Amino acid sequence: MEQLTYVIVGSGYRAQYYARIAARFPAFFRACFLCRSEEKARSMFLQTGVPATASVENALSMKPAFAVIAVNKESVADVAAQWVERGLPVLLETPAGNTPEQLRQLWEL
């Protein structure tokens, strides 16, 4: 069976749930954190054992099947739109948007 690869955008406690899935079932899942800085990426790798980067290009080089968006609720709609525009399905860990306008924009994507 081929591994399902995904990128985890964010590094908070909710993002770490998805890292634990990959760490617990490496025959099935491969994940990578996308963090705001290389320092945070190193910290996440040391905490979870899951690869981490601050580079979108590095995250995309894994050829992820989808992106888990686990960022703060103020940013989730914009970050989700960026990943949809890159051609990836997204799984959102917080409400998709804070306003009807944000929800409509995401729906249109």
Backbone hydrogen bonds, N-H to C=O, Kabsch-Sander energy under -0.5 kcal/mol:
donor,donor_aa,acceptor,acceptor_aa,energy
4,L,28,F,-3.4
5,T,3,Q,-0.6
6,Y,30,R,-2.3
7,V,66,F,-1.7
8,I,32,C,-3.2
9,V,7,V,-0.7
9,V,68,V,-3.1
10,G,8,I,-0.8
10,G,34,L,-1.9
12,G,70,A,-0.6
16,Q,12,G,-2.0
17,Y,13,Y,-0.8
17,Y,14,R,-0.6
18,Y,14,R,-0.8
18,Y,15,A,-0.7
19,A,15,A,-1.2
20,R,16,Q,-2.3
21,I,17,Y,-1.4
22,A,18,Y,-1.5
23,A,19,A,-2.7
24,R,20,R,-2.4
25,F,21,I,-2.0
28,F,25,F,-1.8
29,F,25,F,-2.3
30,R,4,L,-2.4
32,C,6,Y,-1.2
33,F,51,P,-2.6
34,L,8,I,-2.9
35,C,33,F,-0.6
35,C,53,T,-3.3
41,A,37,S,-2.2
42,R,38,E,-2.7
43,S,39,E,-2.0
44,M,40,K,-2.6
45,F,41,A,-2.3
46,L,42,R,-2.5
47,Q,43,S,-2.1
48,T,44,M,-2.5
49,G,45,F,-2.9
53,T,33,F,-2.0
56,V,54,A,-0.5
59,A,55,S,-2.1
60,L,56,V,-2.8
61,S,57,E,-1.8
62,M,58,N,-0.5
62,M,59,A,-1.1
63,K,60,L,-2.1
65,A,5,T,-3.5
66,F,5,T,-0.7
67,A,89,P,-2.2
68,V,7,V,-3.0
69,I,67,A,-0.6
69,I,91,L,-3.1
70,A,9,V,-2.8
70,A,68,V,-0.8
75,S,72,N,-1.4
76,V,72,N,-1.4
79,V,75,S,-2.6
80,A,76,V,-2.6
81,A,77,A,-2.3
82,Q,78,D,-1.9
83,W,79,V,-1.7
84,V,80,A,-2.4
85,E,81,A,-2.6
86,R,82,Q,-0.8
87,G,84,V,-1.9
88,L,83,W,-2.1
91,L,67,A,-2.5
93,E,69,I,-2.5
103,L,99,T,-2.1
104,R,100,P,-2.5
105,Q,101,E,-2.4
106,L,102,Q,-2.2
107,W,103,L,-2.4
108,E,104,R,-2.3
109,L,105,Q,-1.1
